[in-house]
Every structure is written in structure tokens, then in C-alpha cells.
Amino acid sequence: MAARVRKPAAKPARPPVATGKMTPAQLSAYLQRSEQTLANWRWQGKGPRYTKPGGILYDWADVREWEAGLPSGGAGVDRMDGKPLSASGEAGKATAA
């Protein structure tokens, strides 16, 4: 009997854009960024608007508005922070000249 070959797990699809509020964990999954990155953005005054009525919540409308204002991600630009990508693909590091 032939051995079964396992296929690598596919990345989970981004959840559909909805309405209402979401937690940092939900936004983290949607943006495919860590919750720590979201915390850093809040501290730095970056990222989508949020409210703190007893816990941090993001409104889908604010997230969509923030996404619409991001660079389109053309040649070598990280969509999330707009910084040029280095040759290794990391944002924010200087590119080799």
C-alpha cells in the first residue's frame, strides 16, 4: 500500500469584512499581524482607530477607512507601514544601494 503524502496546511482565509466591533485578536487574524504589532501601533499612534470602553475594540468601518489610506503596496513597499522593503523583504530596513 502506498504511503499517504501530507499536503502543507493552507493559510487560513481572511475572514469576510463585516460590520460592528472586533477585538485585537480578531483584527490580528484579519490583518495577519501579531497582537503585539497592533499594541505597538496603538502606542505609536499608528494603525486603525480603536476604543477602550473596558477593553480595546476596533470598528470595522475604521479598519476599512485605515486600509483605504494605505499605500497600494507596489514595488518593494510594505502595505502595513508604507516603509520600503529591504532586499531580504523586511520593512523598515535600509535597502542596499
C-alpha positions as CSV (number, residue, x, y, z in Angstrom):
1,M,0.0,0.0,0.0
2,A,1.4,3.4,-1.0
3,A,2.2,5.9,1.8
4,R,0.0,9.0,2.0
5,V,1.7,12.3,1.4
6,R,0.5,15.1,3.5
7,K,0.0,18.4,1.9
8,P,1.1,21.5,3.8
9,A,-1.7,23.3,5.6
10,A,-3.1,26.2,3.6
11,K,-3.0,29.6,5.2
12,P,-6.4,30.4,6.7
13,A,-8.5,32.7,4.5
14,R,-9.0,36.2,5.8
15,P,-12.4,36.5,7.4
16,P,-15.0,38.3,5.4
17,V,-15.3,42.0,6.2
18,A,-18.2,42.5,8.5
19,T,-19.7,45.3,10.5
20,G,-19.5,46.1,14.2
21,K,-16.7,45.8,16.6
22,M,-13.7,43.4,16.8
23,T,-11.1,42.5,19.4
24,P,-7.3,42.9,18.8
25,A,-7.2,39.1,18.4
26,Q,-9.8,39.3,15.6
27,L,-8.0,42.2,13.9
28,S,-4.7,40.4,14.2
29,A,-6.1,37.4,12.3
30,Y,-7.7,39.7,9.7
31,L,-4.5,41.7,9.1
32,Q,-2.2,38.7,9.5
33,R,-0.2,40.7,12.0
34,S,0.6,39.9,15.6
35,E,-1.3,41.4,18.5
36,Q,2.0,42.8,19.7
37,T,2.2,44.7,16.4
38,L,-1.2,46.2,17.0
39,A,-0.2,47.2,20.5
40,N,2.9,48.9,19.1
41,W,0.8,50.7,16.6
42,R,-1.6,51.9,19.3
43,W,1.4,53.2,21.4
44,Q,2.9,54.9,18.3
45,G,-0.4,56.4,17.2
46,K,-0.5,54.3,14.0
47,G,-3.0,51.8,12.7
48,P,-6.8,52.0,12.8
49,R,-8.7,53.9,15.4
50,Y,-9.8,52.0,18.4
51,T,-11.9,52.5,21.5
52,K,-11.2,51.4,25.1
53,P,-14.6,51.1,26.9
54,G,-13.3,48.4,29.2
55,G,-11.2,46.6,26.6
56,I,-9.7,47.6,23.3
57,L,-12.1,47.3,20.4
58,Y,-11.8,48.2,16.7
59,D,-14.7,49.2,14.5
60,W,-14.8,47.5,11.0
61,A,-15.6,50.9,9.4
62,D,-12.5,52.5,10.9
63,V,-10.4,49.5,9.8
64,R,-11.7,49.7,6.2
65,E,-11.0,53.5,6.2
66,W,-7.5,53.0,7.5
67,E,-6.9,50.2,4.9
68,A,-8.1,52.5,2.1
69,G,-5.5,55.1,3.1
70,L,-2.5,52.7,2.9
71,P,-0.1,52.6,0.0
72,S,-1.1,50.1,-2.7
73,G,2.0,48.1,-1.9
74,G,3.7,48.5,-5.3
75,A,7.4,47.8,-5.8
76,G,9.0,47.0,-2.5
77,V,6.6,48.7,-0.1
78,D,5.2,47.0,2.9
79,R,1.4,47.8,2.9
80,M,1.0,48.0,6.6
81,D,3.5,50.7,7.4
82,G,4.5,52.1,3.9
83,K,8.2,51.7,4.6
84,P,10.4,50.4,1.8
85,L,11.3,46.7,1.9
86,S,15.0,45.7,2.1
87,A,16.4,43.1,-0.2
88,S,15.5,40.4,2.4
89,G,11.9,41.6,2.3
90,E,11.9,43.1,5.8
91,A,10.2,46.5,6.1
92,G,11.9,49.5,7.6
93,K,15.5,48.4,7.0
94,A,17.6,50.4,4.5
95,T,17.9,48.9,1.1
96,A,21.3,48.2,-0.4
97,A,22.4,50.9,-2.9
